[in-house]
Amino acid sequence: MVLEVRRHMPRLGTRKLYQLIEPELKAAGIKLGRDGLFDYLRQHQMLIKPRRNYTRTTLYPDNLEQALDEEVSSSVRKDGNQCA
C-alpha cells in the first residue's frame, strides 16, 4: 500500500500517507495507528528526510543590477512635496 502511494507521490509525508491508506488498512483488518506506521516506516528506512530550506542572503552579480534599479526606481519622488 505504501509503495503504491509513494510511487505517485514520492515526497508524501507519513501523516498524510496514513490518512490516505487508513481506509485500506481498516478494510484489510490491519490494526495500525499513525505512530505504528511511523515505527514501521522507520524500521524499513522508508521515512522521508526533510528538505532544508535555504535563505538566499547575498545578491549575485547578475541580480545585483536589477535589484539596485528596483530600489532606486521605488525611491524616486514624482512630486516635490511627495514624501519618500
N, C-alpha and C positions, 0 to 999 in steps of 0.2 A: 504494500500500500504506500509506504513512504517513498520508495523508489519511483513509483508511478507518478506521484505528485511532484517529486523533485526533478524528474525528467523534464517536466513542462515549466516548472518554476524553481530553478536551482538555488536561488538565494532566499527562499521562503524560510522564515524562522520557525522555531518549534511551536510557539504558541498558536500561530495561525495554521500551521500544519496540523496541530491537534484539533482545531476547530473544523478543518476540512475532513479529516479522517474519523472523527468521533462517531458519526452515524454508521460508518462501515464497521468500526470496531464493535459497536453495540449489536449490529446485525449478525456479526460473526460470533458473538458471545464472548468476546475478549474483554476482560475487565482490566483496563489500563487507564490510569489518570494522567494528567499533564506532567506531574513530577516523575511518574513512572516512565513516561515517554522520554523525558529528558535523560533519565538514567539509561534507558535502552539505547538511545542515540549516542550517548557518551561512550558506552561500552563498545559500540560498533564504529566509533570515530566518524559519526555522521552529523555531528553538530556543525553549524555554520560559524566560521570565525568572523567576528565583527570587523568591518572595514574601518580604517582610520580616516577621520575627516581632517583634511589639511587646510589650514587657512593661509592664503597667499598674502604675505605681508610686504613683499617687495615688488616694485614696478620694474618690469624688464624694459630694455631699450625700445622694443617695438611698441609697447603700450605707453611708454613714458610721454611721448609727444602728444598722443591722443588724450591722455589724462590731463596734461597741462593745458591743452587747448580747451577742454571742457571746463576746467577750473577757472580759467581766465574769462571765458565767454559767460559763465554764470555770474561772475562778479562785476561785469561791465555795467555801468549805470546808463540808462537811456535818457534820463532827465536830470538836470542839475539839482533838483530838490529831492530826488529819489533816494531813499535810504538803502544801504547795502544789504 
